[in-house]
Every structure is written in structure tokens, then in C-alpha cells.
Amino acid sequence: MITTGFLQNRVLATIPSTAYTVESGDSRNGPYEEIIPTNPMAAQMTVWANEGYCDIFFGRAFQIELARTDDEFLAELIDAVLLGHIAEVIWLRKEGSNHSFSKSVIQLANRKSGCTWGIPFIYPPWWRRKYSYEPYVAAASSASTK
């Protein structure tokens, strides 16, 4: 079952506590927990635990809503983000469309999980960015290849 403590417990079981800080509290969207990496090039993680479902945010643009019973899938996503297996492009434009959007992809063990979100306002072209994230801990990436 996904709770606000699930994120921190999963991260703490995987990497040293010196690799991140935790912020938690209540908001109008419900209780939240945020993992902020000490490595500024790693992706931030946030979980809002609402009634029956939770909102998950990774990096700058990856968003997904999961049932609170999807803890195995969330654990898989967290593990991939900790290893830096997330890439994003902000401000893409579909051919023949005026609609801008962001695209995020997390590489899981045997498949990808991605999301595309519309950007509700006009982004200037010079804001277009590609982001590739680093692991929370450098040794985490070498441990995954063993």
C-alpha cells in the first residue's frame, strides 16, 4: 500500500541517507513527501497520497497517477529514477500542431514507462530543454550492472 512514508522507506533501503533530504507535509492535494537529491543532476521525487490513489512526480515533467495498491510498480519506478534512468524533453511541438508538450521516459528493467503532458502556456523556443538525470549515488549505477 502506497503511503507518504513509502517513498522514503524505499529510498532509504536503497541508498545512504546522505544522498538526499526529505520534505513532507500537508497541502490542498493531501499529504505529500518529497525526496530532494543532494546531487543536483539527479531527479527529484514527490508522492501525494490521496484517497484511493496517489500522484507521483519525478524530475521536471514526469507525472503519473497510481492506485494506492500499485506499490510494486512505484517501487520499480523509484529504483529506475535512483539509477538516473529518466530522460525528459520540455517544449516539444507536434508536427502540424500549435500544441506544446513535454515528454518523459523512465527506462525500467525490461520496458519503458513514459508520459506526455500538454504545456498550458506558450513556452519561448529558447526554453526548450532536454534533461538526462544522473544517479543519486555514483556507486548505484555500478551496483546495478553486477
DSSP file (Angstrom, degrees, kcal/mol; ACC not computed):
  #  RESIDUE AA STRUCTURE BP1 BP2  ACC     N-H-->O    O-->H-N    N-H-->O    O-->H-N    TCO  KAPPA ALPHA  PHI   PSI    X-CA   Y-CA   Z-CA
    1    1 A M              0   0    0      0, 0.0     2,-0.5     0, 0.0    68,-0.2   0.000 360.0 360.0 360.0 130.1    0.0    0.0    0.0
    2    2 A I        +     0   0    0     66,-3.4     2,-0.3    65,-0.1    68,-0.0  -0.670 360.0 160.9 -81.8 123.2    1.4    3.4   -1.0
    3    3 A T    >>  -     0   0    0     -2,-0.5     3,-1.1    46,-0.0     4,-0.6  -0.776  57.1 -94.8-126.9 175.1    1.6    5.9    1.8
    4    4 A T  H 3> S+     0   0    0     -2,-0.3     4,-0.6     1,-0.3     3,-0.4   0.831 126.3  54.3 -64.0 -28.8    3.6    9.1    2.2
    5    5 A G  H 3> S+     0   0    0      1,-0.2     4,-2.4     2,-0.2    -1,-0.3   0.636  88.5  80.7 -77.3 -13.6    6.3    7.1    4.1
    6    6 A F  H <> S+     0   0    0     -3,-1.1     4,-2.4     1,-0.2     5,-0.2   0.912  89.8  51.2 -59.4 -45.1    6.6    4.6    1.2
    7    7 A L  H  X S+     0   0    0     -4,-0.6     4,-2.3    -3,-0.4     5,-0.2   0.946 113.3  42.9 -60.0 -51.7    8.8    6.8   -0.9
    8    8 A Q  H  X S+     0   0    0     -4,-0.6     4,-3.1     1,-0.2     5,-0.2   0.903 113.3  52.2 -64.4 -41.1   11.3    7.5    1.9
    9    9 A N  H  X S+     0   0    0     -4,-2.4     4,-1.7     2,-0.2    -1,-0.2   0.896 111.6  46.9 -62.1 -40.2   11.3    3.9    3.1
   10   10 A R  H  X S+     0   0    0     -4,-2.4     4,-0.6    -5,-0.2    -2,-0.2   0.921 116.1  44.2 -67.4 -44.0   12.1    2.6   -0.4
   11   11 A V  H >X S+     0   0    0     -4,-2.3     4,-2.7    -5,-0.2     3,-1.3   0.928 112.4  51.7 -66.9 -45.2   14.8    5.2   -1.0
   12   12 A L  H 3< S+     0   0    0     -4,-3.1    -1,-0.2     1,-0.3    -2,-0.2   0.840 107.4  53.5 -61.3 -34.5   16.4    4.7    2.5
   13   13 A A  H 3< S+     0   0    0     -4,-1.7    -1,-0.3    -5,-0.2    -2,-0.2   0.661 117.5  38.3 -72.5 -15.5   16.5    0.9    1.8
   14   14 A T  H << S+     0   0    0     -3,-1.3    -2,-0.2    -4,-0.6    -1,-0.1   0.819 120.7  19.4-106.0 -40.7   18.4    1.5   -1.4
   15   15 A I  S  < S-     0   0    0     -4,-2.7    -1,-0.2    -5,-0.1     5,-0.0  -0.874  87.4 -83.6-132.9 162.1   20.8    4.4   -0.9
   16   16 A P    >   -     0   0    0      0, 0.0     3,-1.9     0, 0.0     4,-0.1  -0.324  36.1-121.7 -65.4 148.2   22.5    6.2    2.0
   17   17 A S  G >  S+     0   0    0      1,-0.3     3,-1.0     2,-0.2    -5,-0.1   0.652 108.3  70.7 -66.4 -14.8   20.5    8.9    3.8
   18   18 A T  G 3  S+     0   0    0      1,-0.2    -1,-0.3     3,-0.0     3,-0.0   0.603  85.5  69.4 -75.6 -10.0   23.3   11.4    3.0
   19   19 A A  G <  S+     0   0    0     -3,-1.9    19,-2.3    19,-0.1    20,-0.6   0.464 109.7  13.8 -87.3  -1.0   22.3   11.3   -0.7
   20   20 A Y  E <   -A   37   0A   0     -3,-1.0     2,-0.3    17,-0.3    15,-0.0  -0.985  61.0-134.8-161.1 165.5   19.0   13.1   -0.2
   21   21 A T  E     -A   36   0A   0     15,-2.4    15,-2.8    -2,-0.3     2,-0.4  -0.900  22.9-135.4-123.3 159.9   16.8   15.2    2.1
   22   22 A V  E     -A   35   0A   0     -2,-0.3     2,-0.4    13,-0.2    13,-0.2  -0.951  16.3-175.8-120.9 133.7   13.1   14.7    2.8
   23   23 A E  E     +A   34   0A   0     11,-2.4    11,-3.4    -2,-0.4     2,-0.3  -0.989  15.0 166.5-121.5 137.3   10.4   17.3    2.9
   24   24 A S  E     +A   33   0A   0     -2,-0.4     2,-0.3     9,-0.2     9,-0.2  -0.971   9.7 117.3-145.8 161.5    6.9   16.3    3.9
   25   25 A G  E     -A   32   0A   0      7,-1.8     7,-2.8    -2,-0.3     2,-0.4  -0.982  55.4 -65.9 170.7-166.4    3.7   18.0    4.9
   26   26 A D  E     +A   31   0A   0     -2,-0.3     2,-0.3     5,-0.3    -2,-0.0  -0.907  43.1 170.3-114.3 142.5    0.0   18.6    4.1
   27   27 A S  E >   -A   30   0A   0      3,-1.1     3,-1.8    -2,-0.4    -2,-0.0  -0.797  54.6 -88.3-136.0 179.8   -1.2   20.5    1.1
   28   28 A R  T 3  S+     0   0    0      1,-0.3    -2,-0.0    -2,-0.3     0, 0.0   0.725 128.7  56.2 -65.7 -18.7   -4.6   21.1   -0.5
   29   29 A N  T 3  S-     0   0    0      1,-0.4    -1,-0.3    21,-0.0    -3,-0.0   0.393 122.7 -98.8 -90.0   1.9   -3.9   17.9   -2.6
   30   30 A G  E <   -A   27   0A   0     -3,-1.8    -3,-1.1    20,-0.1    -1,-0.4  -0.539  67.0 -21.6 108.9-177.9   -3.3   15.9    0.6
   31   31 A P  E     -A   26   0A   0      0, 0.0    18,-2.1     0, 0.0     2,-0.3  -0.364  66.7-169.8 -66.3 144.7   -0.2   14.7    2.4
   32   32 A Y  E     -AB  25  48A   0     -7,-2.8    -7,-1.8    16,-0.2     2,-0.4  -0.920  18.6-159.4-134.5 160.6    3.0   14.7    0.4
   33   33 A E  E     -AB  24  47A   0     14,-2.1    14,-2.6    -2,-0.3     2,-0.4  -0.992  11.5-166.5-139.2 133.2    6.5   13.5    0.7
   34   34 A E  E     -AB  23  46A   0    -11,-3.4   -11,-2.4    -2,-0.4     2,-0.6  -0.979   9.4-155.8-126.5 130.6    9.4   14.9   -1.5
   35   35 A I  E     -AB  22  45A   0     10,-3.4    10,-2.1    -2,-0.4   -13,-0.2  -0.930  12.0-168.4-105.0 119.4   12.8   13.4   -1.9
   36   36 A I  E     -A   21   0A   0    -15,-2.8   -15,-2.4    -2,-0.6     8,-0.1  -0.934  16.9-135.9-111.8 114.6   15.4   16.0   -2.9
   37   37 A P  E     -A   20   0A   0      0, 0.0   -17,-0.3     0, 0.0   -18,-0.1  -0.350   7.1-140.7 -69.8 146.8   18.7   14.6   -4.1
   38   38 A T  S    S+     0   0    0    -19,-2.3   -18,-0.1    98,-0.1   -19,-0.1   0.773  92.8  79.1 -74.0 -25.5   22.0   16.1   -2.8
   39   39 A N  S >  S-     0   0    0    -20,-0.6     3,-2.0    97,-0.2    95,-0.1  -0.758  77.7-152.8 -78.9 112.8   23.3   15.5   -6.4
   40   40 A P  T 3  S+     0   0    0      0, 0.0    -1,-0.1     0, 0.0     4,-0.1   0.647  91.7  59.9 -65.8 -12.3   21.7   18.5   -8.3
   41   41 A M  T 3  S+     0   0    0     94,-0.1    93,-2.7     2,-0.1     2,-0.2   0.375  88.1  91.4 -95.7   4.1   21.8   16.5  -11.5
   42   42 A A  S <  S-     0   0    0     -3,-2.0     2,-0.3    91,-0.3    40,-0.1  -0.637  86.2 -99.7 -94.4 158.2   19.5   13.7  -10.1
   43   43 A A        -     0   0    0     91,-0.5     2,-0.1    38,-0.4    41,-0.1  -0.610  30.2-128.7 -84.3 132.4   15.7   13.7  -10.4
   44   44 A Q        -     0   0    0     -2,-0.3    15,-2.4    -4,-0.1     2,-0.4  -0.441  22.1-149.5 -71.6 150.6   13.6   14.9   -7.5
   45   45 A M  E     +BC  35  58A   0    -10,-2.1   -10,-3.4    13,-0.2     2,-0.4  -0.985  15.5 179.4-128.5 136.9   10.7   12.6   -6.5
   46   46 A T  E     -BC  34  57A   0     11,-2.6    11,-2.6    -2,-0.4     2,-0.4  -0.999   7.5-169.1-137.9 138.8    7.4   13.6   -5.0
   47   47 A V  E     -BC  33  56A   0    -14,-2.6   -14,-2.1    -2,-0.4     2,-0.6  -0.996   4.1-166.6-127.2 127.2    4.3   11.5   -3.8
   48   48 A W  E     -BC  32  55A   0      7,-2.6     7,-2.1    -2,-0.4     2,-0.8  -0.969  14.0-153.2-106.9 118.3    0.9   12.9   -2.9
   49   49 A A  E     + C   0  54A   0    -18,-2.1     5,-0.2    -2,-0.6     2,-0.1  -0.825  24.6 168.2 -97.0 107.2   -1.2   10.3   -1.1
   50   50 A N        -     0   0    0      3,-2.0     2,-0.6    -2,-0.8     3,-0.1  -0.386  49.9 -58.4-104.3-174.9   -4.9   11.0   -1.7
   51   51 A E  S    S-     0   0    0      1,-0.2    -1,-0.1    -2,-0.1     3,-0.0  -0.563 118.4 -17.3 -68.1 112.7   -8.0    8.9   -1.0
   52   52 A G  S    S+     0   0    0     -2,-0.6    16,-1.4    15,-0.1    17,-0.3   0.224 133.9  43.5  80.3 -16.4   -7.6    5.7   -3.0
   53   53 A Y  E     - D   0  67A   0     14,-0.3    -3,-2.0    15,-0.1     2,-0.3  -0.926  65.8-143.8-149.0 171.6   -4.9    7.0   -5.4
   54   54 A C  E     -CD  49  66A   0     12,-2.9    12,-2.6    -2,-0.3     2,-0.5  -0.993  13.8-130.4-142.6 151.8   -1.7    8.9   -5.4
   55   55 A D  E     -CD  48  65A   0     -7,-2.1    -7,-2.6    -2,-0.3     2,-0.4  -0.883  23.8-161.3-102.2 130.0    0.0   11.4   -7.7
   56   56 A I  E     -CD  47  64A   0      8,-3.1     8,-2.1    -2,-0.5     2,-0.4  -0.931   7.5-174.4-116.8 133.2    3.7   10.7   -8.5
   57   57 A F  E     +CD  46  63A   0    -11,-2.6   -11,-2.6    -2,-0.4     2,-0.4  -0.996   2.9 179.4-129.2 130.9    6.1   13.3   -9.8
   58   58 A F  E  >  -CD  45  62A   0      4,-2.1     4,-1.5    -2,-0.4     3,-0.5  -0.989  56.8 -25.2-128.1 139.9    9.7   12.6  -11.0
   59   59 A G  T  4 S-     0   0    0    -15,-2.4   -17,-0.0    -2,-0.4    45,-0.0  -0.280 110.6 -41.6  62.5-142.5   12.2   15.2  -12.4
   60   60 A R  T  4 S+     0   0    0     -3,-0.0    -1,-0.2    71,-0.0    44,-0.0   0.721 133.5   8.2 -94.0 -24.6   10.7   18.2  -14.0
   61   61 A A  T  4 S+     0   0    0     -3,-0.5     2,-0.4    42,-0.1    -2,-0.2   0.557  84.9 114.8-139.3 -11.8    7.8   16.7  -16.0
   62   62 A F  E  <  +D   58   0A   0     -4,-1.5    -4,-2.1    41,-0.1     2,-0.4  -0.546  38.1 167.8 -73.6 123.2    7.1   13.0  -15.3
   63   63 A Q  E     +D   57   0A   0     -2,-0.4     2,-0.3    -6,-0.2    -6,-0.2  -0.998   6.6 165.1-136.0 138.8    3.7   12.7  -13.7
   64   64 A I  E     -D   56   0A   0     -8,-2.1    -8,-3.1    -2,-0.4     2,-0.5  -0.990  26.6-140.7-150.7 146.4    1.6    9.6  -13.1
   65   65 A E  E     -D   55   0A   0     -2,-0.3     2,-0.3   -10,-0.2   -10,-0.2  -0.946  27.1-177.4-108.9 127.3   -1.5    8.7  -11.0
   66   66 A L  E     -D   54   0A   0    -12,-2.6   -12,-2.9    -2,-0.5     2,-0.1  -0.907  31.6-110.1-123.4 149.6   -1.4    5.3   -9.4
   67   67 A A  E >   -D   53   0A   0     -2,-0.3     3,-2.3   -14,-0.2   -14,-0.3  -0.490  38.0-114.6 -67.0 149.2   -3.9    3.4   -7.2
   68   68 A R  T 3  S+     0   0    0    -16,-1.4   -66,-3.4     1,-0.3     3,-0.2   0.633 116.4  62.2 -65.9 -10.5   -2.5    3.2   -3.7
   69   69 A T  T 3  S+     0   0    0    -17,-0.3     2,-0.6   -68,-0.2     3,-0.4   0.467  78.2  88.7 -90.7  -2.2   -2.2   -0.6   -4.2
   70   70 A D    <>  +     0   0    0     -3,-2.3     4,-2.2     1,-0.2    -1,-0.2  -0.146  46.2 132.1 -86.3  40.1    0.3   -0.2   -7.1
   71   71 A D  H  >  +     0   0    0     -2,-0.6     4,-2.3     1,-0.2    -1,-0.2   0.816  65.6  56.2 -66.5 -30.6    3.3   -0.2   -4.7
   72   72 A E  H  > S+     0   0    0     -3,-0.4     4,-1.8     2,-0.2    -1,-0.2   0.924 109.8  45.3 -67.0 -42.8    5.3   -2.8   -6.8
   73   73 A F  H  > S+     0   0    0      2,-0.2     4,-2.2     1,-0.2    -2,-0.2   0.912 113.1  50.6 -65.9 -41.7    5.1   -0.6   -9.9
   74   74 A L  H  X S+     0   0    0     -4,-2.2     4,-2.8     1,-0.2    -2,-0.2   0.907 108.2  52.8 -62.1 -40.9    6.0    2.5   -7.9
   75   75 A A  H  X S+     0   0    0     -4,-2.3     4,-2.4     1,-0.2    -1,-0.2   0.895 108.7  50.6 -60.6 -39.5    9.0    0.7   -6.3
   76   76 A E  H  X S+     0   0    0     -4,-1.8     4,-1.8     2,-0.2    -1,-0.2   0.905 111.5  47.5 -64.8 -42.1   10.2   -0.2   -9.9
   77   77 A L  H  X S+     0   0    0     -4,-2.2     4,-2.4     2,-0.2    -2,-0.2   0.927 111.6  50.3 -63.6 -45.5    9.9    3.5  -10.9
   78   78 A I  H  X S+     0   0    0     -4,-2.8     4,-2.6     1,-0.2    -2,-0.2   0.924 108.9  51.6 -59.4 -45.9   11.7    4.7   -7.8
   79   79 A D  H  X S+     0   0    0     -4,-2.4     4,-1.2     1,-0.2    -1,-0.2   0.902 111.0  48.0 -59.3 -41.8   14.6    2.2   -8.4
   80   80 A A  H  <>S+     0   0    0     -4,-1.8     5,-2.7     1,-0.2     4,-0.3   0.899 111.7  49.1 -67.0 -40.5   15.0    3.4  -12.0
   81   81 A V  H ><5S+     0   0    0     -4,-2.4     3,-1.5     1,-0.2   -38,-0.4   0.895 106.7  56.2 -66.6 -39.2   15.0    7.1  -11.0
   82   82 A L  H 3<5S+     0   0    0     -4,-2.6    54,-2.5     1,-0.3    55,-0.5   0.828 107.8  49.5 -60.2 -31.0   17.6    6.4   -8.3
   83   83 A L  T 3<5S-     0   0    0     -4,-1.2    -1,-0.3    52,-0.2    -2,-0.2   0.467 120.3-111.1 -86.2  -2.1   19.8    5.0  -11.0
   84   84 A G  T < 5 +     0   0    0     -3,-1.5     2,-1.2    50,-0.3    49,-0.3   0.707  68.3 145.6  82.5  20.2   19.3    8.0  -13.3
   85   85 A H      < +     0   0    0     -5,-2.7    22,-2.3    -6,-0.1     2,-0.4  -0.285  39.0 101.1 -89.2  51.3   17.3    6.1  -15.9
   86   86 A I  E     +E  106   0B   0     -2,-1.2    47,-1.8    47,-0.3     2,-0.3  -0.999  43.6 179.4-136.5 136.9   15.0    9.1  -16.7
   87   87 A A  E     -EF 105 132B   0     18,-2.3    18,-2.6    -2,-0.4     2,-0.3  -0.987   5.6-173.1-136.0 146.0   15.1   11.5  -19.6
   88   88 A E  E     -EF 104 131B   0     43,-2.6    43,-3.2    -2,-0.3     2,-0.4  -0.983  16.4-159.9-140.3 149.6   12.9   14.4  -20.5
   89   89 A V  E     -EF 103 130B   0     14,-2.5    14,-2.5    -2,-0.3     2,-0.4  -0.993  15.9-159.1-126.7 123.2   12.3   16.9  -23.3
   90   90 A I  E     + F   0 129B   0     39,-2.9    39,-1.4    -2,-0.4    12,-0.2  -0.865  68.6  20.8-103.9 135.5   10.4   20.1  -22.4
   91   91 A W  E    S+     0   0B   0     -2,-0.4     2,-0.3    10,-0.4    -1,-0.2   0.990  72.3 164.1  71.5  67.9    8.7   22.1  -25.1
   92   92 A L  E     -E  101   0B   0      9,-3.2     9,-1.7    -3,-0.2     2,-0.4  -0.737  24.0-148.4 -99.7 159.6    8.2   19.7  -28.0
   93   93 A R  E     -E  100   0B   0     -2,-0.3     7,-0.2     7,-0.2     2,-0.1  -0.983  13.1-129.2-133.1 124.2    5.8   20.6  -30.8
   94   94 A K    >   -     0   0    0      5,-1.1     3,-2.0    -2,-0.4     5,-0.1  -0.458  41.2 -96.3 -67.8 140.3    3.8   18.0  -32.7
   95   95 A E  T 3  S+     0   0    0      1,-0.3    -1,-0.1    -2,-0.1     3,-0.1  -0.339 109.8  12.9 -60.1 132.1    4.2   18.4  -36.4
   96   96 A G  T 3  S+     0   0    0      1,-0.2     2,-0.3    -3,-0.1    -1,-0.3   0.612 112.4  99.8  77.8  12.9    1.3   20.4  -37.8
   97   97 A S    <   -     0   0    0     -3,-2.0    -1,-0.2     2,-0.1     0, 0.0  -0.938  63.9-150.1-130.9 151.8    0.1   21.5  -34.4
   98   98 A N        +     0   0    0     -2,-0.3     2,-0.5    -3,-0.1    -1,-0.1   0.350  67.7 113.5 -93.7   4.2    0.5   24.6  -32.3
   99   99 A H        -     0   0    0     -5,-0.1    -5,-1.1    23,-0.0     2,-0.3  -0.660  52.8-157.5 -85.5 123.3    0.3   22.5  -29.1
  100  100 A S  E     +E   93   0B   0     -2,-0.5    19,-2.1    19,-0.4     2,-0.3  -0.677  19.8 165.5 -93.7 152.8    3.5   22.3  -27.0
  101  101 A F  E     -EG  92 118B   0     -9,-1.7    -9,-3.2    17,-0.3   -10,-0.4  -0.976  31.1-122.1-157.2 168.1    4.2   19.4  -24.6
  102  102 A S  E     - G   0 117B   0     15,-2.6    15,-2.0    -2,-0.3     2,-0.4  -0.867  19.4-156.3-113.9 153.6    6.8   17.7  -22.5
  103  103 A K  E     -EG  89 116B   0    -14,-2.5   -14,-2.5    -2,-0.3     2,-0.4  -0.996   9.6-176.0-133.5 129.0    7.8   14.1  -22.8
  104  104 A S  E     -EG  88 115B   0     11,-2.6    11,-2.2    -2,-0.4     2,-0.4  -0.963   2.0-171.8-124.9 141.3    9.4   12.0  -20.1
  105  105 A V  E     -EG  87 114B   0    -18,-2.6   -18,-2.3    -2,-0.4     2,-0.5  -0.997   7.4-164.9-135.2 130.4   10.6    8.4  -20.3
  106  106 A I  E     -EG  86 113B   0      7,-3.1     7,-2.5    -2,-0.4     2,-0.8  -0.972  19.3-139.4-111.9 123.8   11.8    6.2  -17.4
  107  107 A Q  E     - G   0 112B   0    -22,-2.3     5,-0.2    -2,-0.5   -22,-0.1  -0.740  24.2-169.5 -85.1 111.0   13.8    3.1  -18.5
  108  108 A L        -     0   0    0      3,-2.5   -31,-0.1    -2,-0.8   -32,-0.0  -0.297  41.5 -84.5 -89.5-179.6   12.7    0.2  -16.4
  109  109 A A  S    S+     0   0    0      1,-0.2     3,-0.1    -2,-0.1    -2,-0.0   0.896 120.6   3.1 -56.2 -46.1   14.3   -3.2  -16.2
  110  110 A N  S    S+     0   0    0      1,-0.1     2,-0.3     2,-0.0    -1,-0.2   0.253 132.6  19.3-129.5  13.8   12.5   -4.7  -19.3
  111  111 A R  S    S-     0   0    0     -5,-0.0    -3,-2.5     2,-0.0     2,-0.3  -0.960  73.3-103.5-165.2 175.9   10.4   -1.9  -20.6
  112  112 A K  E     -G  107   0B   0     -2,-0.3     2,-0.5    -5,-0.2    -5,-0.2  -0.850  16.4-156.3-112.0 150.7    9.9    1.9  -20.6
  113  113 A S  E     +G  106   0B   0     -7,-2.5    -7,-3.1    -2,-0.3     2,-0.3  -0.995  26.8 169.5-123.2 123.1    7.3    3.9  -18.8
  114  114 A G  E     -G  105   0B   0     -2,-0.5     2,-0.3    -9,-0.2    -9,-0.2  -0.854  19.3-166.2-132.5 165.4    6.6    7.3  -20.4
  115  115 A C  E     -G  104   0B   0    -11,-2.2   -11,-2.6    -2,-0.3     2,-0.4  -0.991   6.7-157.3-149.6 150.6    4.2   10.2  -20.2
  116  116 A T  E     -G  103   0B   0     -2,-0.3     2,-0.4   -13,-0.2   -13,-0.2  -0.997  14.5-172.4-128.0 131.6    3.4   13.2  -22.3
  117  117 A W  E     -G  102   0B   0    -15,-2.0   -15,-2.6    -2,-0.4     2,-0.2  -0.979  22.9-122.8-128.7 137.5    1.8   16.3  -20.9
  118  118 A G  E     -G  101   0B   0     -2,-0.4   -17,-0.3   -17,-0.2   -19,-0.0  -0.488  23.0-131.3 -70.8 145.7    0.5   19.4  -22.6
  119  119 A I        -     0   0    0    -19,-2.1   -19,-0.4    -2,-0.2     4,-0.1  -0.905  12.0-149.5-100.3 119.1    2.0   22.7  -21.6
  120  120 A P  S    S+     0   0    0      0, 0.0     2,-0.3     0, 0.0    -1,-0.1   0.438  74.1  42.1 -76.7   3.0   -0.8   25.1  -20.8
  121  121 A F  S    S-     0   0    0    -21,-0.0     2,-0.4     0, 0.0   -21,-0.1  -0.934  97.1 -83.6-141.6 166.3    1.0   28.2  -21.8
  122  122 A I        -     0   0    0     -2,-0.3   -23,-0.0   -23,-0.0     0, 0.0  -0.559  37.9-156.0 -75.4 124.4    3.3   29.3  -24.6
  123  123 A Y        -     0   0    0     -2,-0.4     5,-0.1    -4,-0.1    -4,-0.0  -0.868  21.4-120.9 -95.6 129.5    7.0   28.4  -24.0
  124  124 A P    >   -     0   0    0      0, 0.0     3,-2.4     0, 0.0     4,-0.3  -0.455  26.2-116.7 -63.8 144.9    9.5   30.5  -25.8
  125  125 A P  G >  S+     0   0    0      0, 0.0     3,-1.6     0, 0.0    -2,-0.0   0.800 113.0  64.5 -55.8 -30.5   11.6   28.4  -28.1
  126  126 A W  G 3  S+     0   0    0      1,-0.3    -3,-0.0     3,-0.0     0, 0.0   0.609  92.5  64.2 -72.8  -8.3   14.8   29.2  -26.1
  127  127 A W  G <  S+     0   0    0     -3,-2.4    -1,-0.3     2,-0.1   -37,-0.1   0.533  73.3 120.4 -85.5  -7.3   13.3   27.4  -23.1
  128  128 A R    <   +     0   0    0     -3,-1.6     2,-0.3    -4,-0.3   -37,-0.2  -0.372  42.3 172.0 -61.4 130.1   13.3   24.1  -24.9
  129  129 A R  E     -F   90   0B   0    -39,-1.4   -39,-2.9    -2,-0.1     2,-0.4  -0.988  31.9-149.2-143.1 148.8   15.5   21.7  -23.0
  130  130 A K  E     -F   89   0B   0     -2,-0.3     2,-0.5   -41,-0.2   -41,-0.2  -0.969  21.4-162.3-112.7 135.8   16.5   18.1  -22.9
  131  131 A Y  E     -F   88   0B   0    -43,-3.2   -43,-2.6    -2,-0.4     2,-0.4  -0.976  14.5-179.5-123.7 130.0   17.3   16.6  -19.5
  132  132 A S  E     -F   87   0B   0     -2,-0.5     2,-0.3   -45,-0.2   -45,-0.2  -0.999  23.9-143.5-121.0 129.3   19.2   13.5  -18.7
  133  133 A Y        -     0   0    0    -47,-1.8   -47,-0.3    -2,-0.4   -91,-0.3  -0.631   2.9-135.8 -98.8 152.0   19.4   12.7  -15.0
  134  134 A E        -     0   0    0    -93,-2.7   -91,-0.5    -2,-0.3   -50,-0.3  -0.565  35.2 -88.4 -95.6 163.5   22.3   11.2  -13.0
  135  135 A P        -     0   0    0      0, 0.0   -52,-0.2     0, 0.0     3,-0.1  -0.318  30.9-121.6 -65.2 155.5   22.1    8.5  -10.3
  136  136 A Y  S    S+     0   0    0    -54,-2.5     2,-0.4     1,-0.2   -97,-0.2   0.896 104.3  24.4 -62.6 -40.4   21.5    9.7   -6.8
  137  137 A V  S >> S-     0   0    0    -55,-0.5     3,-1.4     1,-0.1     4,-0.7  -0.995  77.0-137.3-129.1 131.3   24.8    7.9   -5.8
  138  138 A A  H >> S+     0   0    0     -2,-0.4     4,-0.8     1,-0.3     3,-0.8   0.862 106.4  54.9 -56.5 -37.7   27.5    7.2   -8.3
  139  139 A A  H 3> S+     0   0    0      1,-0.2     4,-2.1     2,-0.2    -1,-0.3   0.725  93.1  72.9 -69.1 -20.6   28.0    3.7   -7.0
  140  140 A A  H <> S+     0   0    0     -3,-1.4     4,-1.2     1,-0.2    -1,-0.2   0.874  95.2  50.4 -62.9 -36.9   24.3    2.9   -7.5
  141  141 A S  H << S+     0   0    0     -3,-0.8     4,-0.5    -4,-0.7    -1,-0.2   0.870 112.2  45.9 -72.0 -34.5   24.8    2.7  -11.3
  142  142 A S  H >< S+     0   0    0     -4,-0.8     3,-0.6     1,-0.2     4,-0.3   0.819 108.2  57.5 -75.7 -29.2   27.7    0.3  -11.0
  143  143 A A  H >< S+     0   0    0     -4,-2.1     3,-0.9     1,-0.2    -1,-0.2   0.815 100.7  58.1 -68.4 -29.0   25.8   -1.8   -8.5
  144  144 A S  T 3< S+     0   0    0     -4,-1.2    -1,-0.2     1,-0.2    -2,-0.2   0.692 100.8  56.3 -75.7 -17.0   23.0   -2.3  -11.0
  145  145 A T  T <         0   0    0     -3,-0.6    -1,-0.2    -4,-0.5    -2,-0.2   0.503 360.0 360.0 -91.6  -3.4   25.4   -3.9  -13.6
  146  146 A K    <         0   0    0     -3,-0.9    -1,-0.2    -4,-0.3    -2,-0.1   0.471 360.0 360.0 -80.1 360.0   26.6   -6.6  -11.2
